[in-house]
């Protein structure tokens, strides 16, 4: 295909108008100006097109050349993705730093996947095999944690007429040839490309009946998300959105992690880039980066590339999903992405919607979140895989009624509302248990009953009732003080306090408390509810709450969160026995004296 050439006629920030590009298509990638800046066509009118430039446009001027590439914005997919750090349009930041220094120069180009690295390829199909899209041609041990499966691309089916022998190959090397049903020969290299704005196809979607275990007690207990599910974390400044996403990236029960830093402050993204390579995967002992891809597009990077970054991330996630893996994608934050959308829309002189956001904000958000799901992948061997998407939302002033938050909540099924008051009291995670919700609860009940314990659901319901009753009693306490309450209501306040402080509060920095297995969460909650039921029974027999709080087991419960997983069963069994014995002793000592006093 011959190149289509034109010239710049207008520059407005990251948006450039060019003429002479007759025949150019929507979303086609162009090289803009003398420095060859990367851009994408997003409006065409006769031979004038509008190009969204992904780099700083300062200094370019009308008359400079524009060259259309003939292909849409696409990402390279193949061995070499895992452990990499990319910018929003999949430029590898470490290799760019080696080439040009600490600052990315305009127009710099680098292969997303290195061309000189050799990979150990093992074929899984033989010559003469029938193949179709999704067929697994072979495997490459990309890291100790990830076997990279080479899959037949979309639209290719037929007979495998040639397949490479076991050995080392570069990503550009051909490892197979397919004679298609049309009689053409199609060669299969290790490398594929895929346009980021088009979802990769699957056979069909499945219902979400398996939780995505996060290791965060308030999430897994009260507001669980599912494998293939969608969740949002809205919260104002300082409420812990980024730390929460870091925790999910570290501990989520997924094979592959894609972390997209979309418009966040540079120091926060630096923390991710510095911390993640040092982390150890808790399940395998290997480095966490051995199953992670990072995409960094900070707030000081070009705004247009921020808009593309979430599509780059979700396309990589779909690629690993098509191999049969469970993938978790974290986007921090979709508010910054929406701000980029708003700025570009303004440059395009489009009619603004609410608060200046474009009228298509809701549909763009839907397109992104709808690419999540638990699916049956293409190919003769049906595999169940999933993409779980969690997006942080940064509403100005913590206002949940602003457009990005409202439109996100219409789409996602899990809402973790971060509370400024909880954060100011140093209660983390600062998820408000009365505002948050999960629409996956009914689907996930059976899993928790079969995999954790049949008591899980009633324990959870009891804990939530106590927290709700505490909120109702707070108004009375503010008017008359806690001492004026009846003893039975003091029991509710104390039990709710134990749930809040001894169970829901969790330290992201503590080596043990940072992750809590569902079985440990169940045992901890069971102990607290057992203490509450004994306390309620004792108070009904005349024991004052102040005497209950003097029991030594009361302090032991607060320390359960730092008990190692291997010792949880033994320690909780012992604590439960002490609860029963100490309450029996307390009732024996206290009840007669109460009767005499009466």
C-alpha positions in Angstrom: 0.0 0.0 0.0 1.5 3.4 -1.0 1.7 6.1 1.6 -0.8 8.9 1.7 0.9 12.2 2.2 -0.5 15.6 3.2 0.4 18.7 5.2 -0.6 20.5 8.4 -3.0 23.4 8.0 -3.9 24.0 11.7 -2.5 23.2 15.2 -4.5 23.4 18.4 -2.7 21.8 21.3 -2.7 18.0 20.8 -5.1 18.3 17.8 -3.9 18.9 14.3 -5.8 19.4 11.0 -4.2 18.2 7.8 -5.2 18.4 4.2 -4.3 16.2 1.2 -4.9 12.9 3.0 -7.8 11.8 0.7 -8.6 8.1 1.4 -7.4 8.1 5.0 -9.6 6.2 7.5 -10.9 6.9 10.9 -8.5 5.9 13.7 -5.6 5.5 11.2 -2.2 6.2 12.6 -0.2 9.1 11.1 3.3 10.5 11.5 2.9 14.3 12.0 5.4 17.1 11.3 9.1 17.0 10.5 9.8 15.1 13.7 7.3 12.3 12.8 5.1 12.6 15.9 2.6 9.8 16.4 -1.1 10.6 15.9 -4.5 9.1 15.2 -7.2 10.3 12.9 -10.4 11.0 14.7 -12.4 13.1 12.2 -12.5 13.1 8.4 -14.1 15.8 6.2 -13.4 15.4 2.4 -9.6 15.6 2.2 -9.2 17.4 5.5 -8.7 15.2 8.6 -8.3 15.9 12.3 -5.5 14.1 14.0 -5.1 13.5 17.7 -1.3 13.7 18.4 0.1 11.5 21.2 3.1 13.7 21.8 3.8 17.3 22.7 3.0 19.5 19.6 4.9 22.6 20.7 6.9 24.0 17.7 5.2 22.2 14.9 3.6 24.5 12.3 1.3 24.6 9.2 3.0 23.3 6.1 4.9 20.5 7.8 4.2 17.0 6.3 1.8 14.4 7.5 2.1 10.7 6.4 -0.7 8.2 6.9 0.4 4.7 7.8 -2.6 2.8 6.5 -3.3 1.0 9.8 -5.1 1.8 13.1 -3.5 2.3 16.4 -2.4 -1.2 17.4 -0.4 -3.0 20.0 2.2 -5.7 19.5 1.4 -9.0 21.1 3.8 -11.8 21.7 6.5 -13.1 24.1 8.3 -10.2 25.9 5.3 -8.3 27.3 5.5 -9.7 30.8 7.6 -7.6 33.2 7.7 -4.7 30.8 6.9 -1.0 31.5 5.2 0.8 28.6 3.8 4.2 28.1 0.2 4.8 26.9 0.9 3.9 23.3 3.1 0.9 24.1 6.5 2.4 23.8 8.9 0.5 26.2 10.1 3.1 28.7 13.3 1.3 29.9 14.6 0.8 26.4 13.7 4.4 25.4 15.7 5.6 28.5 18.7 3.5 27.4 18.5 5.1 23.9 17.7 8.8 24.7 18.1 9.3 28.4 15.6 10.2 31.2 13.3 12.3 29.0 11.4 10.9 26.1 12.2 12.8 22.9 9.5 13.6 20.5 9.1 11.2 17.6 11.2 8.5 19.2 10.2 5.0 18.1 11.1 1.7 19.7 9.8 -1.8 19.2 7.4 -2.7 22.0 8.7 -6.2 21.9 12.5 -6.7 21.4 13.3 -8.3 18.1 16.7 -9.8 19.0 15.6 -11.8 22.0 15.4 -15.6 21.4 12.6 -17.6 23.0 12.5 -21.4 23.6 9.5 -22.6 21.5 7.9 -26.0 22.0 5.3 -27.0 19.3 2.0 -28.5 20.6 0.5 -29.3 17.1 1.8 -31.5 14.4 2.0 -31.0 10.6 -1.4 -31.8 9.1 -3.4 -30.7 12.1 -6.6 -28.7 11.5 -6.4 -25.3 13.1 -8.8 -22.4 13.7 -8.6 -19.0 15.4 -7.5 -19.6 19.0 -5.8 -23.0 18.4 -2.6 -23.2 20.5 0.3 -23.7 18.1 3.0 -24.0 20.9 4.3 -22.7 24.2 7.1 -20.5 25.3 8.3 -20.3 29.0 8.2 -16.5 29.1 8.8 -16.4 32.9 8.8 -19.0 35.6 5.1 -18.1 36.3 3.8 -17.6 32.7 3.8 -20.0 29.8 3.2 -17.9 26.8 0.9 -19.7 24.4 1.2 -19.0 20.7 -2.3 -18.9 19.4 -3.5 -18.9 15.8 -4.7 -15.3 14.9 -8.3 -14.3 14.2 -9.6 -15.1 10.7 -7.1 -17.9 10.0 -8.3 -21.5 9.7 -7.2 -24.5 7.7 -4.5 -27.1 7.7 -1.1 -26.7 9.4 1.2 -27.5 6.5 4.4 -26.7 8.4 5.4 -26.3 12.0 8.7 -25.3 13.5 10.7 -27.8 15.5 11.6 -27.2 19.2 14.2 -24.6 19.5 15.0 -20.9 20.0 13.3 -18.3 17.8 12.9 -14.5 17.6 9.5 -13.0 17.5 9.7 -12.2 13.8 10.6 -15.8 13.0 8.0 -18.0 11.4 7.0 -21.0 13.5 4.2 -22.4 11.3 2.3 -22.2 8.0 -1.4 -22.7 7.5 -3.1 -23.5 4.2 -6.3 -21.6 4.6 -9.8 -22.8 3.5 -9.3 -20.3 0.5 -6.2 -22.2 -0.6 -3.7 -19.5 0.5 -0.6 -20.0 2.6 -0.5 -18.0 5.8 2.7 -17.9 7.8 2.6 -17.7 11.6 5.3 -15.6 13.4 5.5 -15.4 17.2 4.4 -11.8 16.9 0.9 -10.5 16.4 -0.7 -7.0 16.3 -4.2 -6.0 17.2 -6.1 -2.6 16.9 -6.6 -1.4 20.5 -10.2 0.0 20.0 -11.6 -3.3 18.8 -12.4 -6.0 21.3 -10.9 -9.5 20.6 -13.7 -12.0 19.9 -14.7 -15.0 22.1 -17.1 -17.8 21.8 -19.5 -16.6 24.4 -19.7 -15.0 27.9 -20.4 -17.0 31.0 -22.1 -15.9 34.3 -19.7 -14.8 37.1 -19.9 -17.4 39.8 -16.3 -17.4 41.1 -15.0 -14.6 43.3 -11.8 -12.7 42.6 -10.1 -13.1 46.0 -8.3 -9.9 46.9 -7.1 -10.7 50.4 -8.8 -7.5 51.7 -11.3 -8.5 54.4 -13.8 -5.7 53.8 -14.0 -6.6 50.1 -14.0 -10.4 50.3 -16.5 -10.4 53.1 -19.0 -7.6 52.4 -18.5 -6.5 48.8 -16.8 -9.2 46.8 -16.0 -8.9 43.1 -16.0 -11.8 40.7 -13.6 -13.2 38.1 -14.7 -11.4 35.0 -16.4 -8.7 37.1 -16.2 -4.9 37.0 -15.6 -2.7 40.1 -15.1 1.0 40.8 -13.3 2.7 43.6 -14.4 6.4 43.8 -12.9 8.6 46.5 -11.6 12.1 47.1 -8.0 13.1 47.5 -6.2 11.2 50.3 -8.7 8.4 50.7 -6.4 5.6 49.5 -7.5 4.8 46.0 -4.0 4.2 44.7 -2.9 2.1 47.7 -6.1 0.1 47.3 -5.3 -0.6 43.6 -1.7 -1.5 44.6 -3.1 -4.0 47.1 -5.3 -5.5 44.4 -2.5 -5.8 42.0 -0.3 -7.5 44.6 -2.8 -9.9 46.0 -5.6 -10.5 43.5 -6.3 -14.1 42.6 -5.4 -13.7 38.9 -2.6 -15.2 36.8 -1.8 -12.0 34.9 -1.8 -8.4 36.3 -2.1 -5.4 34.0 -1.7 -2.1 35.9 -2.5 1.1 34.0 -1.3 4.3 35.6 -3.6 6.7 33.7 -2.9 10.3 34.4 -1.9 9.9 38.0 0.8 12.0 39.7 4.4 11.1 38.8 5.4 10.3 42.4 2.6 7.7 42.8 3.5 6.0 39.6 7.2 6.1 40.6 6.3 4.3 43.7 4.7 1.5 41.7 7.6 1.3 39.3 10.1 1.1 42.1 8.1 -1.2 44.4 6.7 -3.8 42.1 10.0 -5.2 40.8 11.0 -5.8 44.5 7.8 -7.6 45.4 7.5 -11.4 45.8 4.5 -13.3 44.5 3.0 -14.7 47.8 1.8 -17.9 46.0 5.0 -18.9 44.3 7.9 -17.0 45.9 8.9 -15.6 42.5 9.1 -11.8 41.7 5.6 -10.3 41.1 6.8 -8.7 37.9 7.1 -12.2 36.5 3.3 -12.0 35.8 2.8 -8.3 35.6 2.6 -5.6 32.8 2.8 -1.9 33.8 1.5 0.9 31.7 2.7 4.3 32.9 1.1 7.5 31.5 1.5 10.1 34.2 -0.2 13.5 34.5 2.8 15.4 33.0 2.9 13.1 29.9 1.0 14.1 26.7 -2.8 14.2 27.4 -3.8 12.4 24.2 -1.7 9.3 25.0 -3.6 9.1 28.3 -6.8 8.6 26.4 -5.3 5.6 24.5 -3.6 4.0 27.6 -6.7 2.1 28.9 -7.3 0.6 25.5 -3.7 -0.5 25.3 -4.1 -2.2 28.7 -7.4 -3.9 28.0 -6.1 -5.2 24.6 -3.1 -6.8 26.3 -5.5 -8.3 28.9 -7.6 -9.8 26.2 -4.6 -11.4 24.6 -3.6 -13.2 27.8 -7.3 -14.1 28.4 -7.3 -15.8 24.9 -4.5 -18.0 26.2 -6.8 -19.2 28.9 -5.6 -17.1 31.8 -7.5 -15.1 34.4 -6.4 -11.5 34.1 -6.9 -8.6 36.5 -6.6 -5.0 35.1 -6.4 -2.0 37.4 -6.9 1.5 35.9 -5.8 4.5 38.0 -7.7 6.6 37.3 -10.6 6.7 34.8 -11.3 10.3 35.9 -7.9 11.4 34.5 -8.8 9.5 31.3 -12.1 11.3 31.1 -10.4 14.6 31.6 -8.2 13.8 28.6 -11.3 13.0 26.6 -12.8 16.3 27.7 -9.7 18.3 26.6 -9.5 16.6 23.2 -13.3 17.0 22.7 -12.9 20.8 23.4 -10.1 21.0 20.9 -12.3 19.3 18.3 -15.0 22.0 19.0 -17.6 19.3 19.9 -20.8 20.2 21.7 -20.0 19.8 25.5 -22.2 17.8 27.8 -22.5 17.9 31.5 -19.5 19.7 33.2 -17.8 20.0 29.8 -17.4 16.3 29.2 -18.3 15.0 25.7 -21.8 13.6 25.2 -20.3 10.2 24.4 -18.6 9.9 27.8 -21.0 7.2 29.0 -20.6 5.1 25.8 -16.8 5.3 25.9 -16.8 4.1 29.5 -19.2 1.3 28.6 -17.0 0.2 25.7 -14.1 -0.1 28.1 -15.8 -1.9 31.0 -17.8 -4.2 28.7 -14.5 -5.8 27.5 -14.3 -7.4 30.9 -16.0 -10.8 31.5 -15.7 -14.5 32.1 -15.7 -16.2 28.7 -15.1 -19.4 26.7 -12.2 -18.6 24.5 -11.9 -19.4 20.8 -10.3 -22.6 19.6 -11.0 -26.3 19.5 -10.0 -26.7 23.2 -12.6 -24.7 25.0 -11.0 -22.8 27.9 -12.7 -20.7 30.5 -10.8 -17.4 31.2 -11.6 -14.0 32.5 -10.7 -10.3 32.6 -11.6 -8.5 35.8 -11.5 -4.7 35.6 -11.2 -2.3 38.6 -11.2 1.4 37.9 -10.4 4.2 40.4 -12.5 7.3 40.1 -11.3 10.7 41.4 -14.4 12.9 41.8 -13.5 16.6 42.5 -14.1 17.3 46.1 -15.3 13.7 46.7 -18.6 14.6 44.9 -20.1 11.2 43.8 -22.8 13.0 41.8 -20.3 14.2 39.1 -20.6 12.7 35.6 -17.6 10.3 35.6 -18.7 8.6 38.9 -22.4 8.5 38.0 -21.8 7.0 34.5 -19.3 4.5 36.0 -21.8 3.3 38.6 -24.4 2.7 35.8 -22.0 0.2 34.3 -20.0 -1.6 37.1 -21.5 -4.1 39.5 -19.3 -3.4 42.5 -19.0 0.0 44.2 -16.3 0.5 46.9 -17.0 4.0 48.2 -14.0 5.5 49.9 -14.9 7.8 52.8 -13.0 11.0 53.6 -14.0 10.8 57.3 -12.8 7.2 57.7 -9.5 8.2 56.0 -9.0 11.2 58.3 -9.5 8.8 61.3 -6.8 6.6 59.8 -9.2 3.8 59.2 -7.9 2.0 56.1 -9.1 0.6 53.8 -11.4 3.6 54.0 -14.3 1.8 52.3 -17.7 2.9 53.7 -19.6 -0.2 54.5 -23.0 1.6 54.4 -22.5 3.2 50.9 -20.7 0.4 49.1 -22.4 -2.6 47.4 -21.8 -5.7 45.3 -24.3 -7.1 42.8 -22.3 -10.3 42.6 -23.3 -11.5 46.1 -26.1 -13.8 45.1 -23.9 -15.4 42.4 -21.0 -16.0 44.7 -22.9 -17.4 47.8 -22.5 -21.0 46.7 -18.7 -20.6 46.3 -18.3 -19.2 49.8 -20.5 -21.9 51.2 -18.7 -24.7 49.5 -15.1 -23.4 49.6 -15.0 -21.5 52.9 -17.8 -22.5 55.3 -21.6 -22.8 55.4 -21.6 -20.3 58.2 -20.0 -17.6 56.1 -23.3 -16.0 54.9 -25.1 -15.8 58.3 -21.9 -14.5 59.9 -21.6 -11.8 57.2 -25.3 -10.8 57.6 -25.0 -10.6 61.4 -21.9 -8.3 61.1 -23.6 -6.1 58.6 -26.7 -5.8 60.8 -24.5 -4.8 63.8 -22.8 -2.1 61.7 -26.1 -0.7 60.5 -27.5 -0.7 64.1 -24.4 1.2 65.2 -25.1 3.9 62.7 -28.7 4.2 63.9 -27.5 4.5 67.5 -24.9 7.2 66.7 -27.5 10.0 66.6 -28.7 9.0 70.1 -25.2 8.8 71.4 -24.4 12.3 70.1 -27.5 13.6 72.0 -27.3 11.8 75.4 -23.9 10.2 75.4 -23.0 6.5 75.5 -23.4 6.1 79.3 -27.2 6.9 79.0 -27.8 3.9 76.7 -29.2 0.6 78.0 -26.7 -2.1 78.4 -28.2 -4.1 75.5 -27.4 -1.2 73.1 -23.9 -0.8 74.6 -23.4 -4.4 73.5 -24.3 -3.5 69.9 -21.9 -0.5 69.9 -19.0 -2.6 71.3 -19.6 -5.5 68.9 -19.7 -3.0 65.9 -16.5 -1.4 67.2 -14.8 -4.8 67.2 -15.9 -5.5 63.7 -14.7 -2.1 62.5 -11.3 -2.0 64.3 -10.4 -5.6 64.8 -11.7 -6.9 61.5 -12.3 -4.3 58.8 -9.2 -2.2 59.5 -6.2 -3.8 57.6 -2.7 -2.6 57.2 -1.2 -2.6 53.7 2.3 -2.3 55.2 2.2 -5.2 57.7 3.9 -8.3 56.4 1.0 -10.6 57.7 -2.0 -8.3 57.8 -1.5 -7.1 54.2 -3.2 -10.2 52.9 -5.9 -12.2 54.6 -7.1 -15.5 53.1 -10.9 -16.1 53.1 -10.5 -19.0 55.6 -8.7 -16.7 58.0 -11.3 -14.0 57.5 -14.1 -16.5 58.3 -12.4 -17.6 61.5 -11.7 -14.1 62.7 -15.3 -13.0 62.1 -16.6 -16.2 63.7 -14.6 -15.4 66.9 -15.9 -11.8 67.0 -19.5 -12.9 66.6 -19.0 -15.6 69.2 -17.8 -12.9 71.6 -20.8 -10.7 70.8 -23.3 -13.5 71.4 -21.6 -14.4 74.7 -21.6 -10.7 75.7 -25.3 -10.3 74.8 -26.2 -13.4 76.8 -24.1 -12.2 79.8 -25.7 -8.8 79.8 -29.1 -10.3 79.6 -28.2 -12.1 82.9 -27.2 -8.9 84.5 -23.5 -8.6 83.8 -22.4 -5.0 83.0 -20.6 -4.4 79.7 -17.7 -2.7 81.6 -17.0 -6.1 83.3 -17.0 -7.9 79.9 -14.3 -5.5 78.5 -12.0 -6.5 81.4 -11.7 -10.1 80.1 -8.2 -10.9 78.8 -9.6 -12.6 75.7 -11.0 -9.2 74.6 -7.4 -8.0 73.8 -6.5 -11.4 72.2 -9.2 -10.9 69.6 -7.6 -7.6 68.4 -4.4 -9.5 67.7 -5.9 -12.1 65.5 -5.2 -10.1 62.4 -1.5 -10.5 62.7 -1.6 -14.3 63.3 0.1 -16.1 60.4 -2.2 -18.2 58.1 -0.6 -21.5 59.1 -1.5 -20.9 62.8 -5.0 -19.4 62.4 -7.0 -22.5 63.0 -5.1 -23.4 66.2 -5.1 -19.9 67.6 -8.8 -19.3 66.8 -9.8 -22.6 68.4 -8.0 -21.6 71.6 -9.5 -18.1 71.6 -13.0 -19.5 71.2 -12.5 -21.9 74.1 -11.2 -19.0 76.3 -14.2 -16.9 75.3 -16.6 -19.6 76.5 -14.7 -20.3 79.7 -14.1 -16.7 80.7 -17.7 -15.8 80.1 -18.8 -18.8 82.2 -16.5 -17.6 85.0 -17.7 -14.0 84.7 -21.3 -14.9 84.9 -20.7 -17.1 87.9 -18.9 -14.3 89.8 -21.1 -11.4 88.7 -24.7 -12.7 88.6 -25.1 -13.5 92.3 -23.9 -10.1 93.4 -26.2 -8.4 90.9 -29.1 -10.4 92.3 -28.2 -9.3 95.9 -28.0 -5.7 94.9 -31.4 -5.8 93.4 
